[in-house]
Amino acid sequence: MDRPRFVILHHVQAQGEHWDLMLQTGAVLATWRLAALPDANTGRAVPAEAIGDHRLDYLTYEGPLSRDRGSVRRIDEGRYALLEQVGTHWTIDFQGRILRGTWRLNERELRRI
């Protein structure tokens, strides 16, 4: 069976910008707002905040968002394997162009391990 998909969207709006990390989990995308684009070379921790699930359409969507919420552009995409999930702490192996390797994700940050 194929690994589930993930995407990182650059979200620009009047209030500023952030990046959305979206993980395919069944019929929805579990989503975290990231304060910066993760860098697989440094593995530096990136502040993360869990936000509501999104529609699977965002795996391929780029463009304006309804209700003047800005626009999104796909920065990275690929497949991932969930290695461990204990409560809100996830250990994930990413296979994308930018996001590669094993990372820990929780309610505060995304960090390469």
N, CA, C and O of each residue as an XYZ file, in Angstrom:
452
protein
N       0.839     -1.188      0.000
C       0.000      0.000      0.000
C       0.888      1.256      0.000
O       1.924      1.296      0.663
N       0.467      2.263     -0.745
C       1.207      3.512     -0.807
C       1.148      4.247      0.517
O       0.165      4.169      1.254
N       2.223      4.960      0.800
C       2.242      5.820      1.976
C       1.262      6.974      1.754
O       1.006      7.357      0.612
N       0.710      7.531      2.842
C      -0.162      8.697      2.690
C       0.651      9.909      2.224
O       1.877      9.931      2.327
N      -0.051     10.899      1.719
C       0.581     12.092      1.162
C       0.642     13.225      2.186
O      -0.113     13.255      3.158
N       1.561     14.151      1.938
C       1.614     15.389      2.714
C       1.886     16.539      1.766
O       2.339     16.335      0.640
N       1.609     17.741      2.223
C       1.882     18.947      1.458
C       2.239     20.065      2.433
O       1.736     20.102      3.556
N       3.103     20.968      1.999
C       3.360     22.208      2.721
C       2.919     23.339      1.804
O       3.401     23.469      0.679
N       1.994     24.157      2.304
C       1.492     25.310      1.553
C       2.010     26.593      2.186
O       1.997     26.744      3.408
N       2.464     27.513      1.346
C       2.833     28.854      1.814
C       1.545     29.671      1.772
O       0.960     29.864      0.706
N       1.107     30.149      2.935
C      -0.171     30.860      3.068
C       0.137     32.333      3.316
O       0.689     32.697      4.355
N      -0.226     33.177      2.347
C      -0.009     34.618      2.447
C      -1.358     35.282      2.620
O      -2.297     35.019      1.868
N      -1.445     36.160      3.638
C      -2.682     36.884      3.897
C      -2.320     38.283      4.389
O      -1.148     38.570      4.634
N      -3.308     39.144      4.533
C      -3.065     40.534      4.929
C      -2.299     40.628      6.245
O      -1.492     41.541      6.420
N      -2.533     39.706      7.170
C      -1.887     39.731      8.482
C      -0.451     39.205      8.455
O       0.252     39.292      9.461
N      -0.014     38.671      7.340
C       1.332     38.116      7.247
C       1.335     36.790      6.525
O       0.443     36.490      5.731
N       2.352     36.000      6.815
C       2.484     34.707      6.142
C       2.828     33.618      7.149
O       3.360     33.880      8.227
N       2.506     32.396      6.762
C       2.913     31.208      7.509
C       2.881     30.043      6.533
O       2.533     30.215      5.365
N       3.241     28.867      7.007
C       3.234     27.667      6.185
C       2.298     26.664      6.833
O       2.286     26.527      8.056
N       1.512     25.958      6.024
C       0.602     24.932      6.523
C       1.162     23.561      6.165
O       1.350     23.248      4.989
N       1.425     22.746      7.182
C       1.828     21.359      6.985
C       0.570     20.522      7.094
O      -0.111     20.543      8.119
N       0.257     19.778      6.026
C      -0.975     19.001      5.970
C      -0.642     17.542      5.708
O       0.048     17.213      4.743
N      -1.145     16.664      6.585
C      -0.901     15.229      6.486
C      -2.196     14.500      6.178
O      -3.188     14.662      6.889
N      -2.192     13.700      5.126
C      -3.362     12.909      4.770
C      -3.588     11.859      5.853
O      -2.744     10.996      6.093
N      -4.746     11.955      6.500
C      -5.127     10.995      7.546
C      -6.548     10.547      7.245
O      -7.512     11.133      7.738
N      -6.668      9.529      6.451
C      -8.000      9.075      6.043
C      -8.622     10.068      5.078
O      -8.033     10.391      4.047
N      -9.814     10.552      5.412
C     -10.582     11.418      4.511
C     -10.311     12.904      4.723
O     -10.981     13.738      4.113
N      -9.339     13.257      5.576
C      -9.029     14.667      5.846
C      -7.520     14.874      5.899
O      -6.743     13.919      5.865
N      -7.125     16.138      5.981
C      -5.734     16.513      6.167
C      -5.564     17.081      7.569
O      -6.081     18.158      7.866
N      -4.849     16.372      8.433
C      -4.484     16.935      9.736
C      -3.521     18.080      9.438
O      -2.589     17.913      8.652
N      -3.736     19.243     10.060
C      -3.015     20.449      9.644
C      -2.391     21.180     10.821
O      -2.994     21.323     11.884
N      -1.145     21.645     10.596
C      -0.420     22.465     11.554
C       0.040     23.739     10.870
O       0.502     23.702      9.730
N      -0.083     24.857     11.552
C       0.438     26.139     11.080
C       1.884     26.230     11.557
O       2.163     26.105     12.750
N       2.809     26.452     10.603
C       4.229     26.571     10.916
C       4.657     28.026     10.771
O       4.244     28.713      9.837
N       5.489     28.490     11.703
C       5.958     29.871     11.675
C       7.039     30.091     10.614
O       7.284     31.228     10.211
N       7.685     29.015     10.159
C       8.737     29.104      9.147
C       8.741     27.820      8.332
O       8.155     26.811      8.725
N       9.404     27.879      7.205
C       9.556     26.695      6.360
C      10.617     25.789      6.986
O      11.724     26.250      7.265
N      10.305     24.512      7.212
C      11.309     23.603      7.789
C      12.519     23.469      6.859
O      12.385     23.534      5.637
N      13.684     23.283      7.447
C      14.923     23.106      6.700
C      15.522     21.761      7.090
O      16.020     21.594      8.203
N      15.470     20.802      6.166
C      15.972     19.460      6.458
C      17.484     19.460      6.680
O      18.007     18.555      7.330
N      18.191     20.458      6.154
C      19.640     20.513      6.337
C      20.022     20.866      7.766
O      20.956     20.283      8.316
N      19.319     21.807      8.372
C      19.645     22.206      9.737
C      18.827     21.432     10.758
O      19.299     21.176     11.866
N      17.602     21.055     10.396
C      16.723     20.354     11.324
C      16.260     21.222     12.479
O      15.686     20.729     13.450
N      16.516     22.530     12.365
C      16.133     23.466     13.424
C      14.642     23.373     13.707
O      13.835     23.213     12.792
N      14.283     23.476     14.982
C      12.879     23.422     15.383
C      12.112     24.591     14.782
O      12.603     25.719     14.731
N      10.911     24.301     14.333
C      10.013     25.309     13.778
C       8.771     25.353     14.659
O       8.147     24.316     14.886
N       8.394     26.536     15.164
C       7.155     26.619     15.941
C       5.968     26.104     15.124
O       5.821     26.434     13.948
N       5.128     25.294     15.763
C       3.977     24.690     15.094
C       2.753     24.809     15.987
O       2.846     24.774     17.214
N       1.603     24.951     15.338
C       0.330     25.022     16.060
C      -0.688     24.177     15.315
O      -0.965     24.419     14.140
N      -1.242     23.190     15.997
C      -2.277     22.362     15.376
C      -3.509     23.224     15.118
O      -3.961     23.964     15.991
N      -4.043     23.114     13.905
C      -5.278     23.822     13.560
C      -6.255     22.786     13.020
O      -5.913     21.607     12.929
N      -7.437     23.196     12.670
C      -8.460     22.254     12.236
C      -8.091     21.469     10.991
O      -7.270     21.900     10.180
N      -8.721     20.297     10.856
C      -8.539     19.472      9.663
C      -9.009     20.224      8.423
O      -9.899     21.071      8.493
N      -8.396     19.898      7.292
C      -8.736     20.509      6.011
C      -9.163     19.428      5.015
O      -8.917     18.240      5.221
N      -9.800     19.864      3.944
C     -10.234     18.955      2.878
C      -9.036     18.427      2.088
O      -8.015     19.103      1.967
N      -9.170     17.227      1.560
C      -8.118     16.620      0.752
C      -7.792     17.441     -0.489
O      -6.707     17.291     -1.051
N      -8.697     18.300     -0.927
C      -8.465     19.147     -2.102
C      -7.172     19.942     -1.977
O      -6.539     20.256     -2.985
N      -6.773     20.272     -0.749
C      -5.579     21.098     -0.552
C      -4.283     20.358     -0.878
O      -3.219     20.977     -0.899
N      -4.344     19.062     -1.129
C      -3.146     18.348     -1.577
C      -2.677     18.868     -2.931
O      -1.488     18.801     -3.244
N      -3.598     19.381     -3.730
C      -3.242     19.834     -5.078
C      -3.633     21.284     -5.359
O      -3.296     21.808     -6.420
N      -4.328     21.939     -4.442
C      -4.830     23.291     -4.701
C      -3.756     24.354     -4.497
O      -2.972     24.289     -3.550
N      -3.733     25.330     -5.396
C      -2.959     26.554     -5.258
C      -3.844     27.687     -5.744
O      -4.544     27.538     -6.745
N      -3.825     28.826     -5.043
C      -4.607     29.962     -5.499
C      -5.268     30.696     -4.358
O      -4.920     30.501     -3.193
N      -6.237     31.556     -4.702
C      -6.907     32.374     -3.689
C      -7.822     31.534     -2.802
O      -8.354     30.505     -3.219
N      -7.990     32.009     -1.562
C      -8.897     31.366     -0.618
C     -10.145     32.214     -0.456
O     -10.095     33.436     -0.592
N     -11.258     31.568     -0.166
C     -12.522     32.288     -0.012
C     -12.488     33.200      1.211
O     -11.623     33.071      2.077
N     -13.438     34.115      1.264
C     -13.628     35.036      2.387
C     -12.369     35.850      2.706
O     -12.060     36.101      3.871
N     -11.651     36.258      1.656
C     -10.472     37.125      1.822
C      -9.450     36.574      2.818
O      -8.892     37.321      3.621
N      -9.209     35.260      2.758
C      -8.232     34.638      3.657
C      -6.871     34.503      2.992
O      -6.044     33.712      3.447
N      -6.621     35.255      1.927
C      -5.325     35.231      1.261
C      -5.248     34.188      0.166
O      -6.248     33.844     -0.463
N      -4.028     33.688     -0.051
C      -3.807     32.680     -1.091
C      -2.757     31.679     -0.608
O      -2.003     31.945      0.328
N      -2.728     30.527     -1.269
C      -1.766     29.486     -0.935
C      -1.019     29.028     -2.178
O      -1.549     29.021     -3.289
N       0.244     28.643     -1.944
C       1.087     28.104     -3.006
C       1.808     26.887     -2.444
O       2.341     26.925     -1.335
N       1.819     25.807     -3.220
C       2.445     24.553     -2.781
C       3.972     24.709     -2.813
O       4.548     25.047     -3.847
N       4.611     24.459     -1.675
C       6.060     24.571     -1.534
C       6.723     23.197     -1.573
O       7.808     23.043     -2.133
N       6.074     22.205     -0.981
C       6.619     20.858     -0.945
C       5.468     19.872     -0.907
O       4.355     20.201     -0.496
N       5.756     18.663     -1.341
C       4.771     17.585     -1.297
C       5.517     16.269     -1.372
O       6.665     16.213     -1.812
N       4.861     15.226     -0.942
C       5.478     13.916     -0.994
C       4.670     12.911     -0.201
O       3.462     13.057     -0.014
N       5.363     11.892      0.258
C       4.752     10.813      1.039
C       5.364     10.795      2.431
O       6.464     11.303      2.649
N       4.641     10.208      3.359
C       5.177     10.094      4.715
C       4.748      8.773      5.330
O       3.792      8.133      4.894
N       5.500      8.386      6.369
C       5.140      7.217      7.176
C       5.053      7.679      8.625
O       5.988      8.287      9.146
N       3.941      7.393      9.264
C       3.777      7.682     10.682
C       4.460      6.553     11.449
O       3.982      5.419     11.455
N       5.579      6.870     12.095
C       6.349      5.861     12.819
C       5.807      5.621     14.212
O       5.847      4.501     14.721
N       5.291      6.698     14.839
C       4.749      6.580     16.189
C       3.829      7.765     16.447
O       4.094      8.884     16.007
N       2.748      7.502     17.166
C       1.861      8.571     17.610
C       1.450      8.270     19.042
O       0.787      7.272     19.325
N       1.862      9.164     19.939
C       1.493      9.060     21.345
C       0.821     10.377     21.701
O       1.486     11.397     21.878
N      -0.495     10.345     21.804
C      -1.244     11.576     22.054
C      -1.019     12.576     20.930
O      -1.275     12.280     19.763
N      -0.542     13.757     21.289
C      -0.304     14.807     20.285
C       1.136     14.818     19.783
O       1.539     15.752     19.091
N       1.910     13.800     20.120
C       3.304     13.704     19.681
C       3.407     12.667     18.565
O       3.112     11.489     18.766
N       3.823     13.116     17.407
C       3.937     12.259     16.233
C       5.404     12.154     15.830
O       6.124     13.152     15.862
N       5.850     10.971     15.455
C       7.169     10.775     14.854
C       6.906     10.335     13.419
O       6.222      9.342     13.171
N       7.465     11.094     12.481
C       7.100     10.933     11.069
C       8.352     10.865     10.208
O       9.297     11.625     10.418
N       8.361      9.953      9.236
C       9.402      9.902      8.219
C       8.843     10.536      6.949
O       7.930      9.991      6.329
N       9.393     11.688      6.562
C       8.938     12.411      5.373
C       9.826     12.098      4.187
O      11.043     11.967      4.321
N       9.199     11.978      3.012
C       9.913     11.809      1.759
C       9.380     12.843      0.760
O       8.576     12.529     -0.117
N       9.850     14.076      0.920
C       9.477     15.166      0.022
C      10.716     15.764     -0.603
O      11.824     15.263     -0.408
N      10.532     16.838     -1.354
C      11.681     17.525     -1.952
C      12.439     18.336     -0.898
O      13.669     18.371     -0.909
N      11.708     18.984      0.010
C      12.308     19.805      1.058
C      12.304     19.062      2.384
O      13.336     18.949      3.046
N      11.150     18.562      2.763
C      10.989     17.886      4.052
C      11.333     16.412      3.874
O      10.573     15.642      3.286
N      12.509     16.040      4.403
C      12.994     14.658      4.275
C      13.505     14.192      5.620
O      13.953     14.991      6.442
N      13.433     12.898      5.833
C      13.973     12.322      7.053
C      12.933     12.224      8.154
O      11.738     12.415      7.928
N      13.419     11.921      9.354
C      12.546     11.673     10.498
C      12.428     12.932     11.350
O      13.426     13.553     11.715
N      11.188     13.292     11.656
C      10.873     14.507     12.404
C       9.886     14.180     13.513
O       9.109     13.231     13.412
N       9.929     14.983     14.579
C       8.926     14.921     15.642
C       8.037     16.146     15.528
O       8.511     17.266     15.338
N       6.753     15.911     15.647
C       5.751     16.972     15.555
C       4.877     16.893     16.791
O       4.398     15.818     17.153
N       4.668     18.033     17.441
C       3.745     18.079     18.573
C       2.984     19.391     18.526
O       3.000     20.084     17.509
N       2.319     19.734     19.619
C       1.476     20.934     19.615
C       2.280     22.223     19.666
O       1.696     23.304     19.579
N       3.611     22.148     19.806
C       4.450     23.344     19.883
C       5.467     23.494     18.771
O       5.814     24.615     18.402
N       5.965     22.356     18.216
C       7.044     22.475     17.249
C       7.174     21.240     16.358
O       6.660     20.160     16.649
N       7.891     21.465     15.256
C       8.324     20.414     14.347
C       9.845     20.427     14.405
O      10.462     21.471     14.195
N      10.467     19.261     14.692
C      11.924     19.215     14.865
C      12.459     17.917     14.250
O      11.891     16.842     14.439
N      13.567     18.046     13.509
C      14.206     16.855     12.938
C      14.928     16.094     14.032
O      15.541     16.688     14.920
N      14.850     14.758     13.960
C      15.568     13.936     14.949
C      16.539     12.997     14.247
O      17.236     12.225     14.906
